[in-house]
Amino acid sequence: MAPRASWKGYLKLSLVSCPVRLYPATSASERISFNQLHKKTHNRINMKPVDPELGLVERSDLVKGYEYEDKQYIIIDDTDLDAVRIESNHTMNIEAFVDEGEVDVIYQDAPYYLAPDGAMAEETFAVLREAMRKSGKLAIARLVLSSRERVVTIGARENGMFVCTLRNPNEVRGTAEYFGNIPAGKPDQEMLELAEALIKQKETTFDPKNYEDRYEIALMAMIREKLKGHKPIIAAAPERGNVINLMDALKASLSQSAKPPAKSKSKADEAAKPAAKKVAAGGAAKENPLKANLLKAVGKSKA
């Protein structure tokens, strides 16, 4: 069965256009979800609409209302909504092209796939797709989804296109409230280089298959045990351990890393050797014990 399109219309660039279909790129159907049951009967609870005066009412009797003042509504019906027609109801008109890096990730919202609607649209679709791919640009357009106009980015992806709706600027909170009181001072250079060495040890290629939802896996295992009539095994929470300072934390992290350090000498390597000698002599430990511990840790991780 073919997937159901969320939107159908036209992709347009200047005088060039082709019919397209928009499909959700993600699905939540595989997530574990729970239903509300009565604790005695275990019957599923039905959520029914209730009017404060009439009690239970039929859903067929419900209408849309916009609250323009406190408890004052204007009724909006389907003919009213049909009358609100703008170009983006049926056309994604490309307004501009930007570099991918210019679109801040905080504005990116829901992902979609875009495909040609019918064989007659395939040639035009392919031309627009490859032109965007070669330019390395993202298109900026608009479309109406769920009675709301959304700004979207469009880019080439495999044989199709990838669309991402963008959040409105007024939906994104500013950073001053959260970051304003964080000191802007520069960290100790040697500590910074050691932290960079730790990052380098953990570098890898991202593969989403390596990052399964461990909580959901454990949840499903518990559900299966209950289906067998077994009591679920309650896993003990990990111990928090003692609070340690930054140098000690980096020491433990570097020594536990399974990935061997890079063969080429980094700045951290060069900085660690002379500092480690100072530690052995006792000089660095007197000046900064915290830094000395971290430098010792890096030396041990190389040994």
PALUMKOL-625688 format. One record per atom (N, C-alpha, C, O): residue in three letters; z, y, x. Coordinates in steps of 0.05 Angstrom, whole numbers, plus 5000, padded with zeros to 4 digits. Atoms other than C-alpha are relative to their C-alpha. Example, Ala and Ser with C-alpha at 12.3 -4.5 7.8 and 13.67 -1.06 7.14 Angstrom:
BEGIN
ALA500049765018;ALA515649105246;ALA500050245018;ALA501350245039;SER499949764984;SER514349795273;SER501450224985;SER501850444995;
This chain:
BEGIN
MET500049765017;MET500050005000;MET500050255018;MET501750285035;ALA500249764984;ALA497950675029;ALA502450184996;ALA503450204973;PRO497749815003;PRO503551175043;PRO499250234982;PRO496950314980;ARG500449775019;ARG504351734993;ARG500150265015;ARG502050315030;ALA500149744987;ALA502352425016;ALA502050194988;ALA502450204963;SER498149795010;SER507552985011;SER498550254991;SER499450404974;TRP501649765006;TRP502053505006;TRP497149945005;TRP496449805024;LYS502950024997;LYS494553524998;LYS498750274997;LYS499550434980;GLY501349745001;GLY490054115012;GLY497950025022;GLY496549835028;TYR502149954979;TYR485654425066;TYR501350125025;TYR503150295023;LEU499449884975;LEU486554575139;LEU497750195007;LEU495450105007;LYS502149804997;LYS482755215154;LYS500450165026;LYS502650265031;LEU500149834977;LEU480955575218;LEU497650184997;LEU495350095001;SER502249815005;SER476856205204;SER498349904977;SER499349874955;LEU501850095022;LEU470755955165;LEU499849704999;LEU498449594983;VAL500150294999;VAL471855225184;VAL502449884985;VAL504749964990;SER497850125014;SER475954795137;SER499449704994;SER497049634993;CYS500350275008;CYS477054065119;CYS502449914983;CYS504650004987;PRO497750105016;PRO481253695067;PRO501849825016;PRO500849655032;VAL498050164984;VAL487653385095;VAL502249914982;VAL502650014959;ARG497650115013;ARG493752995074;ARG502350025020;ARG502049975044;LEU497649974984;LEU500853115099;LEU501949774993;LEU502549734969;TYR498250225004;TYR505652525108;TYR502650045015;TYR502550145038;PRO497549994984;PRO513052505128;PRO499849825024;PRO498949605023;ALA500150164975;ALA513652275200;ALA502549835005;ALA502549665022;THR497550154997;THR520652005192;THR500949884973;THR499949974952;SER499050125025;SER524251565141;SER503049935004;SER503849845025;ALA497150075000;ALA531651465124;ALA500549744984;ALA502849674979;SER499750245017;SER530350825083;SER501549775014;SER502749615000;GLU498850214986;GLU532950375138;GLU503050055006;GLU504449885016;ARG497149944995;ARG539750725143;ARG501849864980;ARG501049814957;ILE498050125018;ILE545850395115;ILE501150214981;ILE501950434991;SER498949815020;SER548050745051;SER501949854981;SER501649614978;PHE498150125018;PHE553650615002;PHE499750124972;PHE499050364969;ASN500049915027;ASN553950664926;ASN502950044990;ASN504749915000;GLN497449965012;GLN559850924885;GLN500549794978;GLN498949774959;LEU499350215019;LEU563150344847;LEU502850064988;LEU504550185002;HIS497249995011;HIS569250314801;HIS501649795014;HIS500749575019;LYS498450184983;LYS574950004840;LYS500849744986;LYS501449545000;LYS499250255014;LYS576549484786;LYS497649844991;LYS497549604995;THR502350155011;THR569849304753;THR497849965020;THR496249785018;HIS502150004980;HIS565549434815;HIS497350064988;HIS495249995000;ASN502549915012;ASN560349714768;ASN499150265013;ASN500850435020;ARG501049754987;ARG555850254798;ARG500350234980;ARG499750214957;ILE499549765017;ILE557650944772;ILE497450154996;ILE495950205015;ASN502449855006;ASN552151324737;ASN500750304999;ASN502750384987;MET499649715000;MET551752074750;MET498350124978;MET495950144980;LYS501449895023;LYS550052384684;LYS500650294997;LYS502850395003;PRO499649715003;PRO549053124668;PRO501950054977;PRO501849934955;VAL498049935020;VAL554753444629;VAL499950304995;VAL499950465013;ASP499849725008;ASP554654094590;ASP502950054992;ASP504149904978;PRO497249945007;PRO561554434585;PRO500650004971;PRO502849944963;GLU499549985029;GLU560654524510;GLU499149754986;GLU500549654967;LEU501150225015;LEU556353934489;LEU500849735011;LEU500449524997;GLY499350254987;GLY558853404537;GLY497549885012;GLY495950025024;LEU502450134988;LEU553652884559;LEU497550094987;LEU497350114963;VAL502649915011;VAL546453124552;VAL497849835013;VAL498349715034;GLU502350144989;GLU539652814564;GLU498650165022;GLU498550415020;ARG501449864979;ARG535852984627;ARG497550144990;ARG496650345001;SER502449885012;SER529753134584;SER500650284988;SER498850444983;ASP499349755012;ASP533653724556;ASP500750215021;ASP501550445015;LEU499349814979;LEU534854054624;LEU497650185007;LEU495350095006;VAL502049814991;VAL531054674646;VAL501050135025;VAL503350125032;LYS499349854976;LYS530855084710;LYS501050284993;LYS499950414975;GLY499049735005;GLY534855724712;GLY500750145026;GLY501850025045;TYR499449844976;TYR535556284764;TYR502350184993;TYR502150344973;GLU497749835005;GLU542356624767;GLU499650275013;GLU500050305037;TYR500549734990;TYR540757364774;TYR502650175001;TYR502750375015;GLU497449884999;GLU547957574759;GLU502049784995;GLU501249564988;ASP498050205004;ASP554557204754;ASP499849884972;ASP500350014952;LYS500250155025;LYS553456674699;LYS497950114982;LYS497950064957;GLN502349905016;GLN547157024676;GLN497449885012;GLN496949915036;TYR502350154990;TYR540756624681;TYR497450084986;TYR497450164962;ILE502649975012;ILE533356714670;ILE498749735002;ILE498749605023;ILE501150275001;ILE529656084649;ILE497250005013;ILE495550185007;ILE502650034986;ILE523755864693;ILE498849734992;ILE500149524996;ASP501350265008;ASP518955334666;ASP497649955019;ASP496950115036;ASP502250084983;ASP513054974697;ASP497650205000;ASP496350245020;THR502249815002;THR507955484672;THR500650255017;THR498750365029;ASP499249774983;ASP511856034708;ASP499549935030;ASP498450105045;LEU500450094972;LEU511655634773;LEU497049985006;LEU496150045029;ASP502950034995;ASP504255484765;ASP498650275003;ASP496650305017;ALA501249734998;ALA502956234758;ALA500450125028;ALA499050305036;VAL499449904973;VAL505956344828;VAL498249855019;VAL499049665031;ARG502050134983;ARG499756154867;ARG499350185024;ARG498350415020;ILE500949864975;ILE498656374939;ILE498349815016;ILE498249575010;GLU501950174985;GLU493756114990;GLU501349755011;GLU500049545011;SER498750234987;SER498855655024;SER500849784980;SER501849574988;ASN499650215019;ASN499655264959;ASN498149775005;ASN498849545001;HIS502150204997;HIS493254904976;HIS498550015026;HIS496749855031;THR501549974974;THR490955145045;THR501950075022;THR503650255020;MET498649934975;MET494055125114;MET498150175017;MET496450065031;ASN501849824986;ASN490555735142;ASN501350075027;ASN503450195029;ILE498949954973;ILE491555765218;ILE499850305006;ILE497750425006;GLU499849714995;GLU493956465234;GLU499950075030;GLU499050295037;ALA499849944971;ALA495056415310;ALA500449755015;ALA500949535004;PHE499550234982;PHE495755955370;PHE502050105021;PHE501850325031;VAL498049934981;VAL501655945417;VAL500449775020;VAL499649545014;ASP499350224982;ASP504055555478;ASP502349844988;ASP504049954974;GLU497950175012;GLU508454965459;GLU502850095009;GLU504650084993;GLY497449924990;GLY514155225502;GLY501150254987;GLY503450314990;GLU499149765012;GLU514455865463;GLU501549954974;GLU503050134965;VAL498650065025;VAL517155515400;VAL502749895007;VAL502949655015;ASP497350094994;ASP524655475410;ASP500749764983;ASP500249764959;VAL499350255014;VAL527254785391;VAL501950054977;VAL501949894958;ILE498149955021;ILE532655095348;ILE498650074973;ILE499850044952;TYR501549945025;TYR527255315298;TYR498549764989;TYR497649774966;GLN501450245009;GLN524054625293;GLN501649854979;GLN503949794983;ASP498650135022;ASP525754275228;ASP498949724994;ASP499649535009;ALA500950275009;ALA522153695193;ALA497249935011;ALA495550105011;PRO502650094989;PRO516453295226;PRO498249864980;PRO499249724962;TYR502050125018;TYR510053085190;TYR497649915016;TYR497150025038;TYR502650074989;TYR503552735206;TYR497850124982;TYR498150134957;LEU502249895015;LEU496953055185;LEU497549835005;LEU496849785028;ALA502450174997;ALA490752635172;ALA497850114982;ALA498350254962;PRO502249915017;PRO483752765143;PRO500149874973;PRO500949634971;ASP500050115027;ASP483052665069;ASP497149914993;ASP495650064981;GLY502650115006;GLY476852215064;GLY498150015024;GLY498550165043;ALA501950034978;ALA471052025109;ALA498550265006;ALA497850315029;MET501649754996;MET467352685098;MET501550205016;MET500350385028;ALA498449804985;ALA473153065130;ALA500449935029;ALA501450095045;GLU499350104973;GLU473652645193;GLU498750155023;GLU500150205043;GLU501449864978;GLU468453005236;GLU501350275005;GLU501950345028;THR498849734998;THR471253705222;THR502849975011;THR503650135028;PHE497250044991;PHE478353445232;PHE500149945029;PHE501750055044;ALA500150074972;ALA476553135299;ALA499350235018;ALA500450265040;VAL500849764984;VAL473253775324;VAL502550185003;VAL503050275025;LEU497649834998;LEU479554185307;LEU502249885017;LEU503550015032;ARG497950144985;ARG484153665336;ARG499550015030;ARG501250085046;GLU500650004971;GLU480553615403;GLU499950285012;GLU500650315035;ALA500049734991;ALA479754365408;ALA502950085007;ALA503450225027;MET497249934995;MET487354435402;MET501149845024;MET502649945040;ARG499050174978;ARG488553855450;ARG499150125027;ARG500750145046;LYS501049894975;LYS484154165504;LYS501150275007;LYS501550335031;SER498849744995;SER487054855496;SER502949985007;SER504150175019;GLY497150034995;GLY494154585501;GLY501750184983;GLY503950254990;LYS498649815017;LYS496155035444;LYS501049874974;LYS500049664965;LEU499150075027;LEU500054965378;LEU498950214981;LEU499050454987;ALA500949825021;ALA497155265315;ALA502450084983;ALA504249924979;ILE498049905019;ILE501555695270;ILE498750044973;ILE496750184971;ALA501149985027;ALA500255635195;ALA502350014980;ALA504650004988;ARG498050005022;ARG503855645128;ARG499149804979;ARG496749764975;LEU500650165024;LEU504255165069;LEU502450004982;LEU504750044991;VAL497950015019;VAL508355105006;VAL500949714996;VAL499349544989;LEU498750265004;LEU513054505003;LEU502550044984;LEU504250214990;SER497649995017;SER518254394949;SER500650284991;SER502850384993;SER499749735011;SER517055074918;SER500950215020;SER502350405013;ARG499349814979;ARG517955434984;ARG497950015021;ARG496949805030;GLU502049974979;GLU513055715034;GLU501349955027;GLU503450075033;ARG499050074974;ARG514255425103;ARG498050075022;ARG495650025019;VAL501649964976;VAL511655665170;VAL500049735016;VAL502149615019;VAL500250264986;VAL509155055210;VAL498550035026;VAL496950225029;THR501650034976;THR506554875278;THR498249754996;THR499149564983;ILE501950225002;ILE500454415283;ILE499049945028;ILE498150125042;GLY501150084974;GLY498454025346;GLY498749734999;GLY499149584980;ALA501350264999;ALA494153435366;ALA502049795008;ALA503849835024;ARG498450234993;ARG497552755368;ARG498549754995;ARG497849684972;GLU501750245001;GLU493752125383;GLU497450064985;GLU496050254993;ASN502549955015;ASN487952085332;ASN500450204977;ASN498550274964;GLY499449815022;GLY491452555283;GLY501250255010;GLY500750345033;MET498649764993;MET495653175283;MET502949984992;MET503649824975;PHE497149995005;PHE503053315284;PHE500750274989;PHE500150485001;VAL499149755013;VAL506053835238;VAL503050015000;VAL504449814994;CYS497149965001;CYS513154115244;CYS500650254985;CYS499750474992;THR499249765014;THR516154585194;THR502150155017;THR503650035032;LEU498249834984;LEU520055165224;LEU502150134981;LEU501550214959;ARG497949875015;ARG526655445201;ARG499550304999;ARG498350425018;ASN500149715002;ASN526856165176;ASN502050135019;ASN504250025023;PRO498149884981;PRO530056635227;PRO502750064988;PRO504750055002;ASN497449955012;ASN535556805177;ASN501749754996;ASN504049774988;GLU498550265001;GLU537556065177;GLU501349935026;GLU503049755027;VAL499050064974;VAL538956065251;VAL502250195008;VAL501850445009;ARG497749844992;ARG545756315274;ARG499650115028;ARG498449985045;GLY500149894974;GLY546256775333;GLY502049875019;GLY503949745009;THR498350144981;THR549656535397;THR502550165008;THR504350055019;ALA497849834991;ALA554357125409;ALA502749914991;ALA504649915007;GLU497450095010;GLU559856855365;GLU501149755014;GLU503549715015;TYR499250254987;TYR559956195403;TYR500050025031;TYR501749905044;PHE500249984971;PHE557956385474;PHE501050265012;PHE501250285036;GLY499349734990;GLY560357105479;GLY502450005018;GLY502550175036;ASN497550004984;ASN567156935510;ASN499849815024;ASN501849785038;ILE500350184978;ILE564456425560;ILE499550165026;ILE497650325026;PRO500549844976;PRO565056715631;PRO497349955012;PRO496249725010;ALA502750024989;ALA558456855665;ALA500049965030;ALA497949975042;GLY499850024971;GLY560956755736;GLY498649755010;GLY498249554996;LYS501450224987;LYS557256295784;LYS502049795010;LYS504149865021;PRO498150214990;PRO560555615799;PRO499849985031;PRO497950085043;ASP500050064971;ASP562255395870;ASP497449865007;ASP496749664994;GLN502650104992;GLN555755245906;GLN500149705008;GLN498449555000;GLU499950284992;GLU558054585937;GLU500549824976;GLU499449604974;MET499550165024;MET560854335871;MET497449974983;MET496849764972;LEU502550005015;LEU554254525838;LEU498149805012;LEU496749664997;GLU501850184987;GLU550254135889;GLU500849714995;GLU499149534992;LEU499150275005;LEU554653525879;LEU499449924971;LEU498749694966;ALA500750065028;ALA553753565803;ALA497049954998;ALA496249774982;GLU502950055001;GLU546253615815;GLU499349725011;GLU497549595001;ALA500550274989;ALA546652975857;ALA500749794979;ALA499349594977;LEU499350195021;LEU550152625800;LEU497849994978;LEU497249774968;ILE502249995020;ILE544652855752;ILE497649845011;ILE496349694996;LYS502350144989;LYS539352595800;LYS500349705000;LYS498449554996;GLN499550295001;GLN542651905802;GLN499449894973;GLN498849654971;LYS500450105027;LYS541851855727;LYS497350074988;LYS496950034964;GLU502749935010;GLU534652095721;GLU498649744991;GLU498849535004;THR501550225010;THR530251635680;THR497750104982;THR497550344978;THR502049935020;THR524351625632;THR501049954972;THR502049734967;PHE498950035027;PHE526251745560;PHE498549804984;PHE496049814981;ASP501150205019;ASP525151155513;ASP501949984977;ASP504249894981;PRO498150005023;PRO528151225443;PRO501149734994;PRO503249704981;LYS499150275005;LYS528750465439;LYS502649945014;LYS504149765007;ASN497550044985;ASN534350505490;ASN502450134988;ASN504650104998;TYR497849855011;TYR538550935445;TYR500349944970;TYR500050114953;GLU499650095028;GLU539950535382;GLU502650124990;GLU504450215005;ASP497649915013;ASP545250755332;ASP502149785002;ASP502149604986;ARG498150214995;ARG551050345359;ARG502149984977;ARG503149764970;TYR498250015022;TYR555550545301;TYR498849854977;TYR500249694964;GLU501250145023;GLU550550305249;GLU499749705006;GLU500049534988;ILE500150284992;ILE549649645288;ILE502749874995;ILE502949654984;ALA497350115004;ALA557249535287;ALA500749994971;ALA502049814962;LEU499549995029;LEU557449735214;LEU498749764986;LEU499949644969;MET501450225012;MET552249215196;MET501349735008;MET501449554991;ALA498650244991;ALA555948685237;ALA502549964983;ALA503149734975;MET497650015017;MET562248845197;MET499349914972;MET500749744960;ILE500950085027;ILE558448785131;ILE499349714999;ILE499949574980;ARG500750284999;ARG555648105151;ARG502449825001;ARG502549614989;GLU497650164998;GLU562547855169;GLU501449994973;GLU502549784965;LYS498749995027;LYS565248075101;LYS498449834980;LYS499649704963;LEU501650175017;LEU559447725067;LEU500649715004;LEU500449544985;LYS499350274994;LYS561647085101;LYS502949944992;LYS503849714994;GLY497350045008;GLY568647195075;GLY502050045022;GLY504449985019;HIS498349954977;HIS571447385143;HIS501150285000;HIS499950474989;LYS498949734997;LYS576047965157;LYS498750135025;LYS498450005046;PRO501349874977;PRO572648475202;PRO501950045023;PRO504350095019;ILE498449964976;ILE575148525273;ILE500150305006;ILE498050425009;ILE499749724995;ILE577849215285;ILE500150055030;ILE501949965044;ALA500249944972;ALA575749465353;ALA502050215008;ALA502350414993;ALA498049804991;ALA581049835392;ALA498550245011;ALA496450225023;ALA501149754990;ALA579550555407;ALA500350015030;ALA502449935040;PRO499749984971;PRO578150685481;PRO502250195008;PRO502750394995;GLU497849834990;GLU583950965520;GLU498950265011;GLU496850275024;ARG500949744991;ARG583451695534;ARG500450045030;ARG499050185044;GLY499549984972;GLY586451615603;GLY501350265007;GLY501850434990;ASN498749764991;ASN589652145645;ASN498050235004;ASN495750185010;VAL501749774996;VAL586852845650;VAL499750045030;VAL501750065045;ILE500549964971;ILE583552935718;ILE498450255004;ILE497050354985;ASN501549764995;ASN580453535751;ASN497149955004;ASN496249725006;LEU502950024998;LEU573053675760;LEU499249835024;LEU497449665022;MET500750144976;MET572753415831;MET500549704997;MET498849545005;ASP499350285004;ASP576252765813;ASP498149874981;ASP497349644984;ALA501950115020;ALA571652675753;ALA497349945013;ALA496149735008;LEU502650044987;LEU565452765795;LEU500249775020;LEU498349615024;LYS499550224981;LYS568452295847;LYS499749734986;LYS498349554996;ALA500150255014;ALA569451745796;ALA497249954989;ALA496249724990;SER502750035011;SER562551865765;SER498149915021;SER496549725016;LEU501850064979;LEU558851835830;LEU500549725011;LEU498649575018;SER499450274989;SER562451205854;SER499349784981;SER498849554989;GLN500650205020;GLN561250845789;GLN497049974994;GLN496249794980;SER502850005006;SER553851005786;SER498649765011;SER498949695035;ALA501450244991;ALA549550385789;ALA497450065014;ALA496549905030;LYS502649934988;LYS543250745810;LYS500550095029;LYS502150275033;PRO499649914972;PRO542650805886;PRO499050285004;PRO497150364991;PRO500949724994;PRO541951505915;PRO497250005011;PRO496349805023;ALA502749974990;ALA535051755933;ALA500049985030;ALA501950065043;LYS500250034971;LYS532651586003;LYS499850265015;LYS500950305036;SER500449744987;SER530552296019;SER502650154998;SER504150134979;LYS497549854999;LYS536252746040;LYS499750254983;LYS497950414986;SER500049765018;SER537953265988;SER501950215012;SER503250165032;LYS498149794991;LYS541753915997;LYS502849904998;LYS504549975015;ALA497350105004;ALA547853565970;ALA500849815023;ALA503149815032;ASP499450184977;ASP547253036026;ASP500850165024;ASP502750115037;GLU499649834977;GLU546853576079;GLU502750144998;GLU504150185018;ALA497549865004;ALA552653946049;ALA502449825001;ALA504649905010;ALA497850195001;ALA556953326041;ALA500949915027;ALA503349885032;LYS499350114974;LYS556653076113;LYS501950175016;LYS504050085025;PRO498249844984;PRO559553666150;PRO502750054985;PRO504850074998;ALA497649965015;ALA564553776094;ALA501849765002;ALA504349795003;ALA498450244998;ALA566753056097;ALA501549985027;ALA503749885028;LYS498750004973;LYS568153126172;LYS502450195000;LYS504450135012;LYS497849815001;LYS572453736157;LYS502449874985;LYS504749924993;VAL497950135016;VAL576353326106;VAL501549815018;VAL504049805017;ALA498750194982;ALA577652786158;ALA501950145019;ALA504050045026;ALA498449844982;ALA580353326204;ALA502350144986;ALA504250234999;GLY497849885016;GLY584753596148;GLY499550294994;GLY501050414979;GLY500549715004;GLY581654296149;GLY499250064972;GLY500450244959;ALA501049945027;ALA577854276083;ALA502149954979;ALA502350094959;ALA498050075019;ALA583653946047;ALA502050224996;ALA503050274974;LYS498149795002;LYS588154516063;LYS498950244986;LYS500350374970;GLU501249775013;GLU583255046041;GLU499549964970;GLU500150134954;ASN500750065028;ASN580954715976;ASN500249704996;ASN498249564999;PRO499750295004;PRO583854015960;PRO498149894979;PRO497149674981;LEU501750095022;LEU579653985897;LEU497249945011;LEU496049735005;LYS502750034988;LYS573154085935;LYS499949775020;LYS498049625021;ALA499950224981;ALA575353605989;ALA499949734987;ALA498549554997;ASN500150265014;ASN576453045939;ASN497249944991;ASN496349714992;LEU502750055010;LEU569553145910;LEU498149935023;LEU496549755020;LEU501650064977;LEU566353145979;LEU500549725011;LEU498749585019;LYS499450274992;LYS570052505996;LYS498649804981;LYS497649594989;ALA501250185020;ALA567452195932;ALA497049965005;ALA496049745003;VAL502850024994;VAL560252355949;VAL499649825025;VAL497749665026;GLY500350164976;GLY561252056018;GLY500449704994;GLY499049545006;LYS499550275007;LYS564151415988;LYS497749884984;LYS497049644987;SER502250105016;SER558351355939;SER497649935016;SER496049775009;LYS502350054983;LYS553451365996;LYS500549755018;LYS498749625027;ALA499350224981;ALA557250846037;ALA499249734989;ALA499749525002;
